[in-house]
Amino acid sequence: MQIHEIKRVHALKKSKLVGRGGKRGKTAGKGGKGQTARAGHRVRPAMRDIIKKLPKLRGHGKNRAKSVFDRGPEAVVNLNVLNVFAKGDVVTPTALIAKGLIKEVMGKTPKVKILGTGDITAALSFEGCDVSATAKEKIEKAGGTVTQTEKPKTQSPELLAKIQAKRDAKLTKASNKGGAKKGKK
């Protein structure tokens, strides 16, 4: 076989040119106007519209409320359970874990709150635990003591005093302005 003897399987077919008259006039097979008629168009997915209709969950980034991070007590203990301690023992979160009354939360010692349900017989001293008012009353009645650690203030007393002084200065300035205007009229 020689090169001049080779024949096509399919007849020679010219590719169609659109938008040049003939049977593909006006829109040239591009449909109507708008997004679909443009070159390089990309149709917005329907799922995107569904997502956009859903409301956003606010407060999950750096603007999350402090209450979300600073939760309440992770472990709660009633007074009637604390009778396993001997007289004069010091009750701390670590001591409660050692006795098996509370569990560690994610490998850490949790915040503990002592509630006033039940009665306590032994005189115990409580440290590093939040204690409810009724529980404190019952503990002191039994001869025990409660030492609560003060929560650190977010601002120093000097800074708070400075802020208060600025507020007072603004108030006096505002009251002086108001009095001066009334006097002119």
Contacts in CASP RR format, 6 or more apart in sequence:
PFRMAT RR
TARGET T0000
AUTHOR 0000-0000-0000
METHOD contacts of the structure
MODEL  1
MQIHEIKRVHALKKSKLVGRGGKRGKTAGKGGKGQTARAGHRVRPAMRDI
IKKLPKLRGHGKNRAKSVFDRGPEAVVNLNVLNVFAKGDVVTPTALIAKG
LIKEVMGKTPKVKILGTGDITAALSFEGCDVSATAKEKIEKAGGTVTQTE
KPKTQSPELLAKIQAKRDAKLTKASNKGGAKKGKK
16 24 0 8 1.000
18 24 0 8 1.000
18 25 0 8 1.000
18 28 0 8 1.000
18 29 0 8 1.000
19 25 0 8 1.000
19 28 0 8 1.000
27 37 0 8 1.000
30 36 0 8 1.000
30 37 0 8 1.000
31 37 0 8 1.000
35 41 0 8 1.000
35 43 0 8 1.000
36 43 0 8 1.000
59 65 0 8 1.000
59 68 0 8 1.000
72 111 0 8 1.000
72 113 0 8 1.000
73 110 0 8 1.000
73 111 0 8 1.000
73 112 0 8 1.000
73 113 0 8 1.000
73 130 0 8 1.000
74 105 0 8 1.000
74 110 0 8 1.000
74 111 0 8 1.000
74 112 0 8 1.000
75 93 0 8 1.000
75 96 0 8 1.000
75 102 0 8 1.000
75 103 0 8 1.000
75 105 0 8 1.000
75 110 0 8 1.000
75 111 0 8 1.000
75 112 0 8 1.000
75 113 0 8 1.000
76 112 0 8 1.000
76 113 0 8 1.000
76 115 0 8 1.000
77 96 0 8 1.000
77 101 0 8 1.000
77 102 0 8 1.000
77 112 0 8 1.000
77 113 0 8 1.000
77 114 0 8 1.000
77 115 0 8 1.000
77 129 0 8 1.000
78 114 0 8 1.000
78 115 0 8 1.000
78 116 0 8 1.000
78 117 0 8 1.000
78 118 0 8 1.000
79 114 0 8 1.000
79 115 0 8 1.000
79 116 0 8 1.000
79 117 0 8 1.000
79 118 0 8 1.000
79 119 0 8 1.000
79 120 0 8 1.000
79 135 0 8 1.000
79 138 0 8 1.000
79 139 0 8 1.000
80 117 0 8 1.000
80 118 0 8 1.000
80 119 0 8 1.000
80 120 0 8 1.000
81 101 0 8 1.000
82 91 0 8 1.000
82 101 0 8 1.000
82 114 0 8 1.000
82 120 0 8 1.000
82 122 0 8 1.000
82 124 0 8 1.000
83 120 0 8 1.000
83 121 0 8 1.000
83 122 0 8 1.000
84 99 0 8 1.000
84 101 0 8 1.000
85 91 0 8 1.000
85 95 0 8 1.000
85 99 0 8 1.000
85 122 0 8 1.000
85 124 0 8 1.000
86 122 0 8 1.000
87 122 0 8 1.000
87 123 0 8 1.000
87 124 0 8 1.000
88 122 0 8 1.000
88 123 0 8 1.000
88 124 0 8 1.000
88 125 0 8 1.000
88 144 0 8 1.000
89 95 0 8 1.000
89 122 0 8 1.000
89 124 0 8 1.000
89 125 0 8 1.000
90 124 0 8 1.000
90 125 0 8 1.000
90 126 0 8 1.000
90 127 0 8 1.000
91 114 0 8 1.000
91 124 0 8 1.000
91 125 0 8 1.000
91 126 0 8 1.000
91 127 0 8 1.000
91 129 0 8 1.000
92 126 0 8 1.000
92 127 0 8 1.000
92 128 0 8 1.000
92 129 0 8 1.000
93 102 0 8 1.000
93 109 0 8 1.000
93 110 0 8 1.000
93 111 0 8 1.000
93 112 0 8 1.000
93 128 0 8 1.000
93 129 0 8 1.000
94 109 0 8 1.000
96 102 0 8 1.000
96 112 0 8 1.000
97 103 0 8 1.000
97 104 0 8 1.000
97 109 0 8 1.000
102 110 0 8 1.000
102 112 0 8 1.000
103 110 0 8 1.000
104 110 0 8 1.000
111 130 0 8 1.000
112 128 0 8 1.000
112 129 0 8 1.000
112 130 0 8 1.000
113 129 0 8 1.000
113 130 0 8 1.000
113 131 0 8 1.000
113 132 0 8 1.000
114 126 0 8 1.000
114 129 0 8 1.000
114 130 0 8 1.000
114 131 0 8 1.000
114 132 0 8 1.000
114 135 0 8 1.000
114 139 0 8 1.000
115 132 0 8 1.000
115 134 0 8 1.000
115 135 0 8 1.000
116 132 0 8 1.000
116 134 0 8 1.000
116 135 0 8 1.000
116 138 0 8 1.000
118 138 0 8 1.000
119 138 0 8 1.000
120 138 0 8 1.000
120 139 0 8 1.000
120 142 0 8 1.000
121 142 0 8 1.000
122 142 0 8 1.000
123 142 0 8 1.000
123 143 0 8 1.000
123 144 0 8 1.000
124 139 0 8 1.000
124 142 0 8 1.000
124 144 0 8 1.000
125 144 0 8 1.000
125 145 0 8 1.000
125 146 0 8 1.000
125 147 0 8 1.000
126 139 0 8 1.000
126 144 0 8 1.000
126 145 0 8 1.000
126 146 0 8 1.000
126 147 0 8 1.000
127 147 0 8 1.000
127 149 0 8 1.000
128 147 0 8 1.000
128 148 0 8 1.000
128 149 0 8 1.000
129 148 0 8 1.000
130 148 0 8 1.000
131 139 0 8 1.000
131 146 0 8 1.000
131 148 0 8 1.000
136 146 0 8 1.000
139 145 0 8 1.000
139 146 0 8 1.000
140 146 0 8 1.000
153 160 0 8 1.000
155 163 0 8 1.000
END
